[in-house]
Amino acid sequence: MLAPASPEYVEAILKVAAGDASIARMLREICALDGAVRASALDLMSAHLRARAAAADILECVAALRRDDVARRIAEALGRPAP
């Protein structure tokens, strides 16, 4: 299993985003947010996913997006959201 902050983990997230434009858009929006705002949005997302009994790997991915270094790498790779 890959560590959530490893370059390989981020590459796996980016591969999924490359295959689905809606995921790429969502990641652009979330990763462009200020750290505190991003954490609040991800708290809501995590609560929703837990209520729906989401798989542990999905919750792990959401948790990884809280990290500034992970969000920064994803934002750099995907670019900024459209205005």
N, CA and C of each residue as an Amber inpcrd file, in Angstrom:
protein
   249
   0.8510000  -1.1850000   0.0000000   0.0000000   0.0000000   0.0000000
   0.8930000   1.2440000   0.0000000   0.5150000   2.2260000  -0.7820000
   1.2920000   3.4580000  -0.8870000   0.9950000   4.3910000   0.2790000
   2.0080000   5.1130000   0.7180000   1.8110000   6.1210000   1.7640000
   1.0840000   7.3120000   1.1460000   0.0670000   7.8840000   1.8540000
  -0.7540000   8.9540000   1.2970000  -0.0080000  10.1950000   0.8100000
   1.1790000  10.4490000   1.2840000   1.8900000  11.6480000   0.8330000
   3.0090000  11.3150000  -0.1600000   3.1490000  10.0480000  -0.5040000
   4.2420000   9.6730000  -1.3950000   3.9830000  10.1630000  -2.8190000
   5.0480000  10.3920000  -3.5650000   4.8810000  10.8100000  -4.9670000
   4.0630000   9.7820000  -5.7700000   4.2160000   8.5050000  -5.4480000
   3.4640000   7.4710000  -6.1460000   1.9720000   7.5830000  -5.8670000
   1.6120000   7.9310000  -4.6340000   0.2140000   8.0960000  -4.2570000
  -0.3970000   9.2640000  -5.0250000   0.3220000  10.3710000  -5.0730000
  -0.1560000  11.5390000  -5.8130000  -0.2720000  11.1950000  -7.2930000
   0.6680000  10.4530000  -7.8340000   0.6060000  10.0380000  -9.2400000
  -0.6230000   9.1730000  -9.4920000  -0.9610000   8.3130000  -8.5540000
  -2.1560000   7.4790000  -8.7030000  -3.4120000   8.3550000  -8.7390000
  -3.4780000   9.3620000  -7.8830000  -4.6130000  10.2950000  -7.8800000
  -4.6870000  11.0190000  -9.2250000  -3.5510000  11.4570000  -9.7250000
  -3.5240000  12.1830000 -11.0020000  -3.9100000  11.2900000 -12.1790000
  -3.5640000  10.0070000 -12.1190000  -3.9730000   9.0800000 -13.1830000
  -5.4900000   8.9310000 -13.2090000  -6.0990000   8.8440000 -12.0380000
  -7.5580000   8.7560000 -11.9680000  -8.1650000  10.0360000 -12.5330000
  -7.6070000  11.1890000 -12.1540000  -8.1080000  12.4730000 -12.6470000
  -7.9710000  12.5750000 -14.1610000  -6.8970000  12.0300000 -14.7090000
  -6.6950000  12.0760000 -16.1550000  -7.7570000  11.2680000 -16.8970000
  -8.3070000  10.2680000 -16.2260000  -9.3120000   9.4320000 -16.8570000
 -10.7380000   9.8950000 -16.6630000 -10.9370000  10.9080000 -15.8200000
 -12.3040000  11.3760000 -15.5370000 -12.2700000  12.8800000 -15.2990000
 -12.8200000  13.6180000 -16.2600000 -12.7800000  15.0790000 -16.1930000
 -13.5050000  15.6280000 -14.9680000 -14.5560000  14.9590000 -14.5050000
 -15.2790000  15.4610000 -13.3360000 -14.4280000  15.3480000 -12.0790000
 -13.6320000  14.3010000 -11.9730000 -12.7200000  14.1600000 -10.8290000
 -11.6330000  15.2210000 -10.9160000 -11.1080000  15.4500000 -12.1060000
 -10.0760000  16.4760000 -12.2790000 -10.6000000  17.8490000 -11.8770000
 -11.8370000  18.1820000 -12.2950000 -12.4300000  19.4810000 -11.9200000
 -12.5680000  19.6030000 -10.4060000 -13.0680000  18.5480000  -9.7590000
 -13.2440000  18.5710000  -8.3150000 -11.9000000  18.7370000  -7.6020000
 -10.8940000  18.0090000  -8.0510000  -9.5730000  18.1290000  -7.4440000
  -8.9910000  19.5280000  -7.6410000  -9.1620000  20.1050000  -8.8350000
  -8.6840000  21.4750000  -9.0740000  -9.3060000  22.4410000  -8.0750000
 -10.6160000  22.3380000  -7.9180000 -11.3380000  23.2470000  -7.0090000
 -10.8780000  23.0680000  -5.5650000 -10.8100000  21.8410000  -5.1010000
 -10.4550000  21.5770000  -3.7050000  -9.0020000  21.9540000  -3.4310000
  -8.0980000  21.5500000  -4.3150000  -6.6770000  21.7930000  -4.0680000
  -6.2950000  23.2600000  -4.2010000  -7.1140000  24.0600000  -4.8560000
  -6.8350000  25.4960000  -4.9840000  -7.2790000  26.2780000  -3.7540000
  -8.0480000  25.6670000  -2.8710000  -8.5370000  26.3650000  -1.6820000
  -7.4210000  26.5940000  -0.6700000  -7.5790000  27.6350000   0.1140000
  -6.7050000  27.8760000   1.2550000  -6.7740000  26.6560000   2.1720000
  -5.6900000  26.3550000   2.8610000  -5.6090000  25.1630000   3.7020000
  -6.7460000  25.0010000   4.6950000  -7.1150000  26.0710000   5.3950000
  -8.1830000  25.9860000   6.3970000  -9.5380000  25.7520000   5.7370000
  -9.7830000  26.4200000   4.6340000 -11.0440000  26.2520000   3.9080000
 -11.1070000  24.8440000   3.3200000  -9.9850000  24.3850000   2.7600000
  -9.9170000  23.0340000   2.2040000 -10.2010000  21.9990000   3.2850000
  -9.6280000  22.1750000   4.4650000  -9.8560000  21.2290000   5.5630000
 -11.3280000  21.1880000   5.9580000 -11.9810000  22.3360000   6.0170000
 -13.4080000  22.3790000   6.3610000 -14.2510000  21.6730000   5.3050000
 -13.9550000  21.9230000   4.0420000 -14.6910000  21.2680000   2.9570000
 -14.4810000  19.7570000   3.0070000 -13.2550000  19.3450000   3.2900000
 -12.9680000  17.9150000   3.3510000 -13.5890000  17.2610000   4.5790000
 -13.7460000  18.0180000   5.6780000 -14.4640000  17.4950000   6.8490000
 -15.8890000  17.1240000   6.4640000 -16.5530000  18.0250000   5.7380000
 -17.9270000  17.7650000   5.2930000 -17.9760000  16.5650000   4.3510000
 -17.0370000  16.5210000   3.4330000 -16.9960000  15.4150000   2.4870000
 -16.7680000  14.0880000   3.2180000 -15.8520000  14.0830000   4.1700000
 -15.5600000  12.8660000   4.9290000 -16.7740000  12.3950000   5.7140000
 -17.4750000  13.3190000   6.3380000 -18.6730000  12.9570000   7.1050000
 -19.7160000  12.3260000   6.1840000 -19.9090000  12.9110000   5.0190000
 -20.8620000  12.3720000   4.0490000 -20.4400000  10.9700000   3.6090000
 -19.1640000  10.7950000   3.3120000 -18.6770000   9.4970000   2.8440000
 -18.7770000   8.4320000   3.9370000 -18.4660000   8.8080000   5.1820000
 -18.5880000   7.8510000   6.2910000 -20.0390000   7.4320000   6.4870000
 -20.9700000   8.3660000   6.3330000 -22.3940000   8.0480000   6.4770000
 -22.8430000   7.0680000   5.3840000 -22.1480000   7.0650000   4.2750000
 -22.4700000   6.1570000   3.1700000 -21.5700000   4.9310000   3.1670000
 -20.8260000   4.7460000   4.2590000 -19.9370000   3.5840000   4.4160000
 -18.9440000   3.4510000   3.2670000 -18.2960000   4.5590000   2.9310000
 -17.2950000   4.5570000   1.8570000 -16.1140000   3.6750000   2.2430000
 -15.4700000   3.1500000   1.2430000 -14.2950000   2.3050000   1.4500000
 -13.1670000   3.0990000   2.1130000 -12.3460000   2.3820000   2.8580000
 -11.2440000   3.0180000   3.5920000 -10.2840000   3.7460000   2.6620000
 -10.0400000   3.2190000   1.4610000  -9.0920000   3.8810000   0.5590000
  -9.6300000   5.2150000   0.0600000 -10.9360000   5.3550000  -0.0550000
 -11.5200000   6.6390000  -0.4490000 -11.3390000   7.6500000   0.6730000
 -11.5960000   7.2280000   1.9080000 -11.4140000   8.1210000   3.0570000
  -9.9410000   8.5000000   3.2160000  -9.0540000   7.5670000   2.9060000
  -7.6170000   7.8460000   2.9750000  -7.2170000   8.9000000   1.9420000
  -7.7970000   8.8190000   0.7640000  -7.5140000   9.8030000  -0.2860000
  -8.0000000  11.1840000   0.1400000  -9.2050000  11.2670000   0.6970000
  -9.7270000  12.5450000   1.1780000  -8.8150000  13.1030000   2.2670000
  -8.3520000  12.2470000   3.1550000  -7.4490000  12.6880000   4.2250000
  -6.1380000  13.2080000   3.6450000  -5.6420000  12.5760000   2.6020000
  -4.3820000  13.0230000   1.9770000  -4.5320000  14.4160000   1.3820000
  -5.7260000  14.7390000   0.8770000  -5.9440000  16.0620000   0.2790000
  -5.8680000  17.1870000   1.3060000  -5.9520000  16.8620000   2.5880000
  -5.8110000  17.8720000   3.6550000  -4.3770000  18.3870000   3.7470000
  -3.4520000  17.5720000   3.3330000  -2.0400000  17.9330000   3.4450000
  -1.6910000  18.9990000   2.4150000  -1.0740000  20.0660000   2.8700000
  -0.6940000  21.1560000   1.9610000   0.2330000  20.6810000   0.8520000
   1.1950000  19.8100000   1.1910000   2.1400000  19.3500000   0.1720000
   1.4460000  18.5220000  -0.9050000   0.4970000  17.6860000  -0.5230000
  -0.2390000  16.8780000  -1.4940000  -1.1170000  17.7830000  -2.3570000
  -1.8590000  18.6750000  -1.7250000  -2.7320000  19.5920000  -2.4700000
  -1.9180000  20.4570000  -3.4250000  -0.7730000  20.9140000  -2.9830000
   0.0750000  21.7540000  -3.8350000   0.5480000  20.9720000  -5.0600000
   0.9870000  19.7140000  -4.8590000   1.4600000  18.9070000  -5.9920000
   0.3410000  18.6390000  -6.9990000  -0.8550000  18.3780000  -6.4860000
  -1.9890000  18.1170000  -7.3730000  -2.3810000  19.3930000  -8.1060000
  -2.4330000  20.5140000  -7.4010000  -2.7830000  21.7940000  -8.0210000
  -1.7720000  22.1670000  -9.0950000  -0.5000000  21.9310000  -8.8390000
   0.5240000  22.2390000  -9.8380000   0.3540000  21.3680000 -11.0780000
   0.0190000  20.1070000 -10.8740000  -0.1170000  19.1900000 -12.0040000
  -1.3810000  19.4550000 -12.8210000  -2.4700000  19.8210000 -12.1410000
  -3.7420000  20.0090000 -12.8280000  -3.9900000  21.4520000 -13.2590000
  -3.2730000  22.3830000 -12.6740000  -3.4840000  23.7810000 -12.9740000
  -4.6030000  24.3650000 -12.1060000  -4.7860000  25.6320000 -12.2210000
  -5.8150000  26.3380000 -11.4380000  -7.1860000  26.1620000 -12.0650000
  -8.2400000  26.2080000 -11.2430000  -9.5900000  26.1100000 -11.8080000
  -9.9180000  27.2970000 -12.6890000 -10.8160000  27.0700000 -13.6250000
 -11.2630000  28.1480000 -14.5220000 -12.1130000  29.1500000 -13.7240000
 -11.9800000  30.4480000 -14.0530000 -12.7700000  31.4510000 -13.3080000
 -14.2530000  31.3530000 -13.5930000
